[in-house]
Amino acid sequence: MLSVNAFSLSLDDKTLISNLSFDIADGHVLSIMGPSGIGKSSLLHYLSGTLPDTLSATGDAFLNGEALHTKPTQQRKVGLLQQMPLLFPHMSIIENLLFAIPTNIDKHNRQQQAQNSLQRLGMPDKANTLPKTLSGGQQARVALLRTLLSQPDYLLLDEPFSKLDPALRREVREFVLTEIRRANIPTLLVTHDPEDATAMEGEYLELGEMK
Amino acid sequence: MPLQKIKWTQWTIALLLAFPIAIGLIGTLLPAFQYFPPLGQDTLSLDPWHSLFEQGEFYASLKLTLITGIGAPILALWFSLSLLAWGYQRPFFRKIETLLSPILAIPHAAIAIGLLFLLSPSGWLVRLFSPWLTGFDRPPNWISVQDPYGASLIFALVIKEMPYLLFVMLGAMKSLQASDTIKACQALGYRRFTLWRKVLIPQLYPIIRLPIFIVIAFSLTVVDLALIIGPNTPSTLAVTLFRWFNDPDLDRRLMASAGAVFLMLVIALVLGGWELAHQIFSQATRPERSNGKRSGLSDNLLRSGVILGLMSLLSGFIALALLPIWSLAKRWRFPDALPAKWTWDNIDRATPLLIELTSNTLLIALSATLLACFIALLMLETLRRSTHYSTNKSSGYNKPHLFDWLIYVPILLPQIGFLFGLHVLLIYLNLNGDLCAIIALHLMYVLPYVYLTLKGPYLAYEENYLQEANRLNRQTWRNYVRIKLAMLKPALFTAFAIGFSVSIAQYLPTLIAGEGRYSTLTTEAVARAASGDRKQVGSMALLQAFFPVMIFWMAQYIPPRWTRWRLALKTSLRRINPRRNKKCSA
């Protein structure tokens, strides 16, 4: 369960978000919508611990009752998926996946996990190919599985579907939802596309312009 | 780079850069005013200046320095602008472009030796036309190299500098949106050379001003090239000073220091004069640019520049081709265009010496360049993270950082004088003649080029990849190497190749820091260039050119193929030993 209490965000003297609170249960997706520049992405940065100094934020965030906002990024175990899939171009698909699997797992199991992921992606033959040979939709799916393989405690999605062409979007959304339920972690999705929100079959919040 | 203490690192590096510069300057300035404790001189006076100005040789040398040091950059700039205007974005020109970096990599001493083989009275050019045209059956009594006017030195400088300027210009063109401009002007009916003259060159010049200044400073102060192919009685000022610095009469050293200070003033004055001339020139041509004429007589200036530039490039290539021919020649009598007999004997005979020279050369070049790459990465990381850079990045305006100023100083200062000033420090530290001292001095000249080559790609790197890697696992140093540096491989390889070739070419730093105890291919080739043993000098110059060209070629060839090779190797290992691999292929 990811909980945010009384979150407020301001840039200089301008308040962007005020007093936002929500809970997300494990395996569920909360979608946050709103026009660009409203501070949606900054909310994600706040939760991942990478908020730039120019913005000031107040409020608390808890993961399963444990305070999140006081921890540095590297201790948060956060998964973040953005528009760019950010697959490392100089590593093969399986190397990209292996890169994310925690090192305390023994080598045999790491290999096994990566192979399983490839099966789920429907591309077991692509293990040794480079990311650039995959289509945009395939890259997005590999990126999601790579993030999940790092065993994050919660997941943040920053418009991960907006760069895909419409035909692919539905397919990738479905895949993402299935994998999130399978991983059973709370997920926050930020988007400006209402279809993304409905496809995630969860609650959604709409942020408006502050007067 | 998960680096702590950014501020601290930044100031430490800045101090380490500034320290040798300051010592070198002080070590030149004080002796110029008679203050030189190692020789028991500790009262300030103007005596060194008086004796400098009383030397007739000083004025003759100064004149030669001004002729060659101003003439060569003007010609190199003229030819390179012409070649660029003529060939830019044309298919055949791409081939010339790919040839540029190997030429750049070749140490100038090797080119100068090749030119000696080409142009001297007994050189290949005269052989080619003898005896059928010239009637010579022995070398004529001409002074075609080391001529008293410095013409052959200017020619050698042009061959070295033109490819460099062309290379810099091609890089600068990327920021000009030139192809749109060319199309727009051609649609208006402007001829190619005219539109370059009126529109593109005026935009290009401000971007390449600093490289031009480097070329001018180099031409005014070069020692090794002038020793090989420059005039010798009198010689250029840098060479004259070099002789005075090494004179057994130690008083001459003080006079030489005064001369070195004077040479710095000359650089400043020439650069100032150059800028002034450029201002006047651009004011004078301003009305002509907008007079609406679609072609003009001045186009011929560019047209002739193309022909002369191509001829210079061609002579450069022939000069280089003569190096292996000489090193393999057994008998090569005068009017023959090619050796009558070939042999490996020259190389065999020289092998022990060549191996020693090569191992010294490679040891120095590899250590200096690796160190330079490491320091450049540290500098760039502090630069990237300094508030200065991040606040400027958003506004799109990049004010030069402290590093950007410091890094140019060693390249712009004359090596002669400056390095002798540093030598005093080495003596105090008891490091004179030490290999570490040679590497340190090389580092000072290698670092600027490595830093400048890496700067663009390093700052343009998509930092998101590294952040993503750090979210996926927490081994930040490992991620820095495996993700960021691995993705910057092409830039790192190129920077390494450039640094390596700069190190190989160094003459004075090796000589002064090493006090002659360590010879490299370059110092030995320069020392023997005049010896007349063309077969041995040819082998040395050939090796001297071989290593940088090979490293450059590898730097271009390997990075794009690296990942493919690595994956192929992994797959073939798995095939050989499938069982073992299941457990440790991670």
Contacts between the chains, C-beta under 8 A, distances in Angstrom:
chain1	res1	chain2	res2	distance
A	48	B	471	7.6
A	50	B	467	7.4
A	73	B	470	7.8
A	73	B	471	7.7
A	74	B	470	6.8
A	74	B	474	5.2
A	74	B	476	7.7
A	78	B	471	6.5
A	79	B	471	7.0
A	80	B	468	7.5
A	80	B	471	5.9
A	82	B	464	7.3
A	84	B	464	6.5
A	86	B	464	5.7
A	86	B	465	5.6
A	86	B	468	4.5
A	88	B	465	6.5
A	88	B	469	7.3
A	88	B	483	5.9
A	88	B	486	8.0
A	88	B	487	7.3
A	89	B	487	6.8
A	90	B	486	5.3
A	90	B	487	6.0
A	90	B	489	7.4
A	90	B	562	7.5
A	90	B	563	4.9
A	91	B	563	7.6
A	92	B	567	5.6
A	98	B	586	5.6
A	99	B	469	7.2
A	99	B	472	6.1
A	99	B	473	6.9
A	100	B	472	4.2
A	100	B	473	6.7
A	102	B	473	7.0
A	103	B	473	7.0
A	103	B	475	7.9
A	107	B	583	5.7
A	107	B	584	6.0
A	107	B	586	4.9
A	108	B	582	7.0
A	108	B	583	5.6
A	110	B	586	5.5
A	111	B	582	6.8
A	111	B	583	7.9
A	111	B	585	6.4
A	111	B	586	6.3
A	128	B	567	5.6
A	128	B	570	7.6
A	128	B	571	6.1
A	130	B	563	6.6
A	130	B	567	7.9
A	146	B	472	6.8
A	147	B	471	7.8
A	147	B	472	7.2
A	150	B	471	7.2
A	150	B	472	4.5
A	150	B	473	6.6
